[in-house]
C-alpha cells in the first residue's frame, strides 16, 4: 500500500520535515560529487592511462553519506520500497495497525543503530582514525553519516507513528 503522507501542522513536525529536506539536498550533492569523481576516474584511467589512487575510496564514502542522508526524506515522502502483497488485502484499519507495528520495529532498530554507530563515530574521532588507502582520509566524517542519517530517520519515524495514530483515530 502506498500511504499518503499527511502533513502535521506543528512547528516541530515542520522543522523535522525541513531538516530532512536539507539532508536530502546534501545527499543529492554527494551523489553528484560521486558521479564527478567516478567520471574523472574513468577519463584519467582510459584516456590518460593514469588512474587515481583515491577515487574508489572517495566514492564509497560519498555513497554512505548519500544513502544515510536520504533515508529520512524518502521516508517522509513514502518512497521506501515495500512489498504489500498481503497487507493490501487487509482492511484500511488493519493496514494502519500493520504500518504502526512496522514503523515501531524500524524505530527500535534504527535507534540502536544510531546509538552504536554514534559511539563508533565518536571513537574514530577521538582516535583520529584514518583510512588505510593512499590518501589516508579521516574516517570520522564518513562514520558520522550513519548515526546522523539514522537519527534523522528515527525522527521521521516518530512523526510517521504519530501521523498513523491520528489516521487510526479517524478510521474508527
HUQUICOR-V398839 format. One record per residue. SS is DSSP state (2 for helix, 1 for strand, 0 for the rest). PHI is phi as a letter, one per 30 degrees, with the letter a starting at -180 (NA if undefined). Layout:
SS,PHI ; SS,PHI
//
This chain:
0,NA ; 0,d ; 0,d ; 0,d ; 0,d ; 0,c ; 0,d ; 0,c ; 0,d ; 0,d ; 2,d ; 2,d ; 2,d ; 2,d ; 2,d ; 2,d ; 2,d ; 2,d ; 2,d ; 2,d ; 2,d ; 2,d ; 2,d ; 2,d ; 2,d ; 2,d ; 2,d ; 2,d ; 2,d ; 2,d ; 2,d ; 2,d ; 2,d ; 2,d ; 2,d ; 2,d ; 2,d ; 2,d ; 2,d ; 2,e ; 2,d ; 2,d ; 2,d ; 2,d ; 2,d ; 2,c ; 0,c ; 0,c ; 0,h ; 0,b ; 0,d ; 0,d ; 0,c ; 0,c ; 2,d ; 2,d ; 2,d ; 2,d ; 2,d ; 2,d ; 2,d ; 2,d ; 2,d ; 2,e ; 2,d ; 2,d ; 2,d ; 2,d ; 2,d ; 2,d ; 2,e ; 2,d ; 2,d ; 2,e ; 2,d ; 2,d ; 0,c ; 0,i ; 0,c ; 0,d ; 0,d ; 0,b ; 0,c ; 0,b ; 0,e ; 0,d ; 2,d ; 2,d ; 2,d ; 0,d ; 0,d ; 2,e ; 2,d ; 2,d ; 2,d ; 2,d ; 2,d ; 2,d ; 2,d ; 2,e ; 2,d ; 2,d ; 2,d ; 2,d ; 2,d ; 2,d ; 2,d ; 2,d ; 2,d ; 2,d ; 2,d ; 2,d ; 2,d ; 2,e ; 2,d ; 2,d ; 2,d ; 2,d ; 2,d ; 2,d ; 2,d ; 2,d ; 2,d ; 2,d ; 2,d ; 2,d ; 2,d ; 0,i ; 0,d ; 1,b ; 0,d ; 0,d ; 0,d ; 0,d ; 0,d ; 0,h ; 0,d ; 1,d ; 0,d ; 2,e ; 2,e ; 2,d ; 2,d ; 2,d ; 2,d ; 2,d ; 2,d ; 2,d ; 2,d ; 2,d ; 2,d ; 2,d ; 2,d ; 2,d ; 2,d ; 2,d ; 2,d ; 2,d ; 2,d ; 2,d ; 2,d ; 2,d ; 2,d ; 2,d ; 2,d ; 2,d ; 2,d ; 2,d ; 2,d ; 2,d ; 2,d ; 0,d
//
